Amino acid sequence: MTDALSRHTDYGQTPLNESDVLRDPIAQARLWLDQAAESNVYEPNAMVLSTIDPDGLPSSRTVLLRSLDERGLEFFTSYTSAKGRALLAHPEVSIVFPWYLIHRQIIVRGVATPVDPAVSEAYFASRPRGSQIAATASDQSRPIASRDELERRVVELEAKYDGRDVPRPDTWGGFRVVPESIEFWQGRSSRLHDRLKFTRSGSGWTMERLQP
Ligand SMILES: Cc1cc2nc3c(=O)[nH]c(=O)nc-3n(C[C@H](O)[C@H](O)[C@H](O)COP(=O)(O)O)c2cc1C
């Protein structure tokens, strides 16, 4: 076995007590995001998004969280990508923020819906031009014959939009995930980790401690 598969990292003594967490799990998640960023977690807003494919099997990939507030978690992608098509058919998702460096994870389960096109428009306009061109050039998730073909498309689009704004493809935009549950996981010594799970209940949330 390689060393990587046989490690036993001690996750330390930092506790997560019921009295430590805010009653609003969205506010608590924002707090943990800020702490992850302050702790130099690489890409703290990267989250692993799992969706249900048309064949019933789950698929996972990383996306970047772009907004988090009481309305939910927002990320941007191609609506015609594998995940986009999956979400439009099966909007139920699971999301993990894997902050190994600080011995924490947050797990969100919820339902995703496309955001208002005006929101996608505003976010697309704020992106670097290279990203706008790439989003336009790429028919995300579909096979392509070669890297050269993709780069040729980029060159063509750069010429086409020379001197003017790159319009947002209407197949590109945001999803907002409304959480049904949010679990805060704090690693502890000897695998006696702390897990506090919030579940939506009416207009508020209930919290329970789960066994590690
Ligand atoms: C750190 C990181 C951040 C990413 N952020 C995004 C993102 O915000 N949106 C996106 O569409 N893909 C993002 N990707 C690429 C996705 O993981 C994935 O490869 C792509 O969206 C195609 O997924 P699909 O074929 O399952 O639809 C990111 C990948 C990594 C590693």
The ligand as a Gaussian input file, in Angstrom:
#p B3LYP/6-31G(d) Opt

LIG

0 1
 C      -11.729000      23.937000      -8.890000
 C      -12.693000      23.730000     -10.015000
 C      -13.710000      24.643000     -10.236000
 C      -14.633000      24.461000     -11.268000
 N      -15.648000      25.349000     -11.409000
 C      -16.593000      25.154000     -12.358000
 C      -17.737000      26.019000     -12.432000
 O      -17.936000      26.941000     -11.627000
 N      -18.624000      25.774000     -13.436000
 C      -18.474000      24.746000     -14.322000
 O      -19.312000      24.587000     -15.208000
 N      -17.423000      23.893000     -14.249000
 C      -16.478000      24.070000     -13.285000
 N      -15.420000      23.207000     -13.172000
 C      -15.329000      22.078000     -14.139000
 C      -16.286000      20.962000     -13.673000
 O      -15.730000      20.246000     -12.596000
 C      -16.635000      19.979000     -14.822000
 O      -15.478000      19.405000     -15.380000
 C      -17.442000      20.651000     -15.937000
 O      -18.376000      21.586000     -15.439000
 C      -18.178000      19.600000     -16.758000
 O      -19.019000      18.853000     -15.887000
 P      -20.211000      17.918000     -16.431000
 O      -19.700000      17.263000     -17.678000
 O      -20.458000      16.948000     -15.324000
 O      -21.378000      18.818000     -16.700000
 C      -14.505000      23.349000     -12.132000
 C      -13.485000      22.403000     -11.904000
 C      -12.613000      22.584000     -10.860000
 C      -11.564000      21.543000     -10.599000

